[in-house]
Amino acid sequence: MTKRRVGLLFGGVSGEHEVSISSARAIANALCADENASKYEVVPVYIQKNGIWTAVETIAQVLDSGTPLESAPSGNVWQFPAVVSEVDVWFPILHGPNGEDGTVQGLLKLMGVPFVGSGVLGSAVGMDKLVMKTVYAQAGLPQVKYMEVLRSQVWSDPCVFTKLCDQIEETLNYPYFVKPANLGSSVGIAKVRSRSELEAALDKAASYDRRLIVEEGVVGREVECAVLGNDHPKASVVGEITYESDFYDYETKYTQGQADLLIPAPLPTDVITQIQEMAIQAFTAVDGAGLGRVDFFYVEATREIFINEINTLPGFTATSMYPQLWAATGVSFPELVDQLIQLAIGRA
């Protein structure tokens, strides 16, 4: 049987470059596992932080060490390695902007080669939290109260900025979460409890994106559900994240021992069923494909469930929530990678 050549595309021009490398290492190992080794040949393609697509022969050190190249050689972003033309199916594992926001997906679509994950629309909507919230409101999915803010309002005349903060305080109740609309892994997010903290958080978030979100905080349990499929997706068991820090920020996410994953989550059966149904609804609403992880808040006192967001290209290390949720559902890591590739080919 002829092996399919899987282009493992990783690295990328985003603040989540190192996370992408970790995901790629885990996927490469899964493709080389006994159950997949006879079916697939891994073709790793590394995008450096300067946007250069790096030739295969230079990137073994990146996958082996798990760290970016020390010095990125110069070159033309559009001079792709020759192996690009030999790829049968792409597995992009680029997290954050310029990776899971529809940009690379558009390029892969132009190549005319199947690729794992959502297309241009699903990726773009999933990355832009404001557009995503609009879609979820239309779908009738419950969300916490929020306001849209523009960088031009923050970095403006002091009177305009003062009126903006007044409007936020009149509309929402403290504490707030201030977020850039188009970043992942909690980058640029701040929890604020006062006017001075709000002003500082808006200024910081504006340095990451021109569109911002201010959300009303909710006291709830953070639960997540993984989705797998195309037109008829299925949901995994539900998992819960617990931590001692003030909120689930970047340091808490990526520092070992800072957070615990409870899989399956200790929740009532009817709540689990509702979360699974909402996860599939959320995935379908953004035209998701292949994979997605949907995050929720569960308010135990009122039994309310609020959708937080969808991640259309979640972390994919052996310890990441997405593969762990499927492992607990009965799908091993190598089998999960195989299913995603088959879903990509079936959707082409």
C-alpha positions in Angstrom: 0.0 0.0 0.0 1.3 3.4 -1.0 1.8 5.7 2.0 0.1 9.1 2.1 2.5 11.9 2.5 1.2 14.1 5.4 2.6 17.6 5.4 2.9 18.5 9.1 2.9 22.3 9.0 4.0 23.9 12.3 5.8 26.9 13.9 4.3 30.0 12.4 4.3 33.8 12.8 2.4 34.1 16.1 3.0 34.3 19.8 2.1 30.6 20.1 5.1 29.4 18.0 6.5 27.2 20.8 3.1 25.6 21.5 2.8 24.7 17.8 6.2 22.9 18.0 5.0 20.9 21.0 1.8 19.9 19.1 3.8 18.9 16.0 6.1 16.7 17.9 3.2 14.8 19.4 1.4 14.4 16.0 4.7 13.3 14.3 5.0 10.6 17.0 1.4 9.5 16.5 1.9 9.2 12.7 5.0 7.0 13.3 3.1 4.8 15.8 2.6 1.1 14.8 -1.0 1.6 13.8 -0.2 4.5 11.4 3.4 3.9 10.2 2.3 1.7 7.3 -0.2 4.3 6.1 1.5 7.6 6.4 4.9 9.3 5.7 5.5 12.5 7.7 6.7 15.5 5.7 7.5 18.2 8.4 7.4 21.8 7.1 8.5 24.4 9.6 7.4 28.1 9.3 10.0 30.2 11.1 9.0 33.2 13.2 10.0 35.5 10.3 7.6 33.6 8.0 10.1 31.6 6.0 9.0 28.1 5.1 12.0 26.0 6.0 13.5 23.1 4.0 12.9 19.7 5.5 16.5 18.8 6.0 17.0 21.7 8.5 14.1 21.1 10.8 14.8 17.7 12.5 16.5 19.7 15.2 13.3 21.7 15.9 11.1 18.6 16.3 13.8 16.8 18.3 14.5 19.7 20.7 11.1 21.3 20.8 12.6 24.8 20.5 12.6 27.2 17.5 15.7 27.7 15.4 18.2 29.9 17.2 18.8 32.1 14.2 16.3 32.2 11.3 18.0 32.4 8.0 16.9 35.1 5.6 14.9 34.2 2.5 11.7 34.8 0.5 8.5 33.9 2.4 7.0 32.6 -0.9 9.9 30.3 -1.8 8.4 27.1 -0.6 10.4 23.9 -0.1 10.2 21.5 -3.0 8.5 18.9 -0.9 5.4 21.1 -0.7 4.4 19.9 -4.2 4.6 16.2 -3.0 2.2 16.5 0.0 -1.0 14.4 -0.3 -2.8 15.9 2.7 -1.8 18.7 5.1 -2.0 18.7 8.8 -1.6 22.3 9.8 -1.0 22.7 13.6 -0.4 26.4 13.6 -1.9 28.1 16.7 -3.0 31.7 16.9 -3.0 34.4 14.2 -1.5 33.5 10.8 -2.3 29.9 11.6 -5.8 29.1 12.7 -7.5 32.3 11.5 -8.2 31.3 7.9 -5.0 32.8 6.4 -3.0 29.5 6.0 -6.3 27.7 5.3 -6.9 29.9 2.3 -3.3 29.2 1.1 -3.8 25.4 1.5 -7.2 25.6 -0.3 -5.4 27.4 -3.3 -2.9 24.5 -3.4 -5.9 22.2 -4.0 -4.7 19.7 -1.4 -6.9 18.3 1.5 -6.1 19.7 4.9 -7.1 18.9 8.5 -9.4 21.2 10.3 -11.9 24.0 9.4 -11.8 25.9 6.2 -11.4 29.7 5.7 -14.8 30.7 7.1 -14.8 28.4 10.1 -11.3 29.3 11.0 -11.8 33.0 10.7 -15.0 33.1 12.7 -13.5 30.8 15.4 -10.5 33.1 15.8 -12.4 36.5 15.8 -14.2 36.4 19.2 -16.5 39.3 18.3 -17.7 37.7 15.0 -18.0 34.4 16.9 -20.2 36.0 19.6 -22.4 37.4 16.9 -22.8 34.0 15.3 -23.5 32.4 18.6 -26.1 35.0 19.5 -27.8 34.3 16.2 -27.7 30.5 17.0 -29.4 31.2 20.4 -26.4 30.0 22.5 -26.3 31.8 25.9 -23.3 34.0 26.5 -22.1 36.4 29.3 -22.8 40.1 28.8 -20.0 41.9 26.8 -19.1 45.1 24.9 -17.1 45.7 21.8 -14.3 48.2 22.0 -12.0 49.6 19.3 -8.4 50.5 19.7 -9.2 54.0 18.2 -11.5 54.6 21.2 -8.8 53.6 23.7 -5.9 55.4 22.0 -7.9 58.6 21.5 -8.7 61.9 23.1 -8.8 61.5 26.9 -12.4 62.7 26.9 -13.4 59.9 24.5 -11.6 57.3 26.6 -13.2 58.6 29.8 -16.7 58.3 28.2 -15.8 54.8 27.0 -14.9 53.7 30.5 -18.0 55.3 31.9 -20.2 53.4 29.4 -18.5 50.1 30.3 -19.2 50.7 34.0 -22.8 51.6 33.3 -23.4 48.5 31.2 -21.4 45.8 32.9 -20.8 44.7 36.5 -17.3 44.2 37.9 -15.2 42.2 37.6 -14.5 42.3 33.8 -12.3 40.3 31.5 -10.6 42.5 28.8 -9.5 40.5 25.7 -8.0 41.1 22.3 -10.5 39.8 19.8 -8.0 37.8 17.8 -5.5 36.1 20.0 -5.4 32.6 21.7 -3.9 31.0 24.7 -5.1 33.9 27.0 -2.5 36.2 25.5 -3.3 39.9 26.4 -6.2 39.0 28.7 -6.7 40.7 32.0 -9.2 40.4 34.9 -10.1 43.9 36.3 -12.0 45.0 39.4 -11.6 48.7 39.3 -11.5 51.8 37.0 -7.7 52.1 37.1 -7.3 48.4 36.3 -9.8 48.7 33.4 -7.9 51.6 31.9 -4.6 49.8 32.1 -6.1 46.5 30.7 -7.7 48.3 27.7 -4.4 50.0 26.9 -2.5 46.7 27.1 -5.1 44.8 25.0 -5.1 47.5 22.4 -1.4 46.8 21.8 -2.3 43.3 20.6 -5.4 44.0 18.4 -7.5 46.8 17.1 -10.7 45.2 18.2 -11.3 44.3 21.9 -13.9 42.7 24.1 -14.9 43.6 27.6 -16.8 40.7 29.2 -18.7 40.6 32.5 -17.1 38.1 34.8 -19.1 35.1 35.9 -18.5 32.8 38.9 -18.6 29.4 37.3 -16.8 26.2 36.6 -14.7 26.1 33.4 -15.6 23.0 31.4 -14.6 21.9 27.9 -15.9 19.5 25.3 -14.1 18.2 22.2 -15.8 17.9 18.8 -14.8 15.5 16.0 -16.3 15.3 12.5 -17.5 17.2 9.5 -21.2 17.3 8.6 -22.2 14.9 11.4 -19.8 15.8 14.3 -19.7 13.9 17.6 -18.9 15.2 21.0 -16.5 13.8 23.6 -16.9 13.4 27.3 -16.8 16.7 29.2 -13.7 17.9 31.1 -13.1 20.5 33.7 -10.2 22.8 34.4 -9.4 23.7 38.0 -6.6 26.0 39.2 -5.6 28.2 42.1 -4.7 31.3 40.2 -7.1 34.2 39.7 -8.1 33.0 36.2 -6.9 30.7 33.5 -4.2 32.9 32.1 -1.2 32.0 29.8 1.1 31.1 32.7 -1.5 28.9 34.3 -2.2 27.1 31.0 1.4 26.4 30.1 3.2 25.9 33.5 3.2 22.4 34.6 1.3 21.9 37.9 -0.6 25.2 37.7 -3.9 23.6 36.6 -5.6 20.3 36.9 -7.7 18.6 34.3 -10.7 16.5 35.6 -11.7 14.1 32.9 -14.5 13.3 32.9 -15.9 16.3 34.8 -17.9 15.5 37.9 -21.2 17.0 36.6 -24.8 15.9 36.6 -25.7 13.7 33.6 -28.2 16.1 32.2 -25.7 19.0 32.4 -23.1 16.9 30.5 -25.7 16.1 27.8 -26.6 19.7 27.4 -23.0 20.8 27.1 -22.3 18.1 24.5 -25.3 19.2 22.5 -24.3 22.9 22.8 -20.7 22.0 21.7 -22.0 20.4 18.5 -24.3 23.3 17.9 -21.4 25.8 18.4 -19.2 23.8 16.0 -21.8 23.6 13.3 -22.7 27.3 13.7 -19.2 28.5 12.7 -19.0 25.8 9.9 -16.4 23.9 11.7 -14.7 20.8 10.2 -12.5 18.1 11.6 -11.8 19.2 15.1 -12.8 21.8 17.6 -12.7 22.4 21.4 -15.7 24.3 22.8 -15.3 26.0 26.2 -18.1 26.8 28.6 -18.9 28.3 32.1 -21.2 26.3 34.3 -22.8 28.2 37.1 -23.6 25.6 39.7 -25.9 27.7 41.8 -28.3 28.5 38.9 -27.4 25.5 36.6 -26.8 28.0 33.8 -24.4 27.1 31.0 -22.7 29.9 29.1 -20.6 29.3 26.0 -17.2 31.0 26.2 -15.5 30.3 22.8 -14.5 27.7 20.3 -11.0 26.8 19.4 -10.8 25.4 15.9 -7.2 24.2 16.1 -6.6 23.5 19.8 -3.4 22.4 21.4 -2.4 18.9 20.4 0.2 17.6 22.7 -0.3 14.3 24.5 -1.3 16.3 27.6 -3.6 18.8 25.9 -7.2 18.8 26.7 -8.5 18.0 23.2 -6.7 14.6 22.8 -7.2 13.8 26.5 -10.9 14.2 26.1 -11.0 11.8 23.2 -8.8 9.3 25.0 -11.3 9.3 27.8 -14.0 8.8 25.2 -12.2 5.7 23.8 -10.2 7.2 20.9 -6.4 6.9 21.3 -4.0 9.6 20.2 -2.8 7.7 17.1 -6.4 6.8 16.2 -7.5 10.4 16.6 -4.8 11.7 14.2 -5.8 9.0 11.7 -9.5 10.0 11.9 -8.6 13.7 11.4 -6.6 12.9 8.2 -9.5 10.7 6.9 -12.0 13.5 7.6 -9.8 15.9 5.7 -9.6 13.6 2.7 -13.3 13.0 2.9 -14.2 16.7 2.9 -11.9 17.6 -0.1 
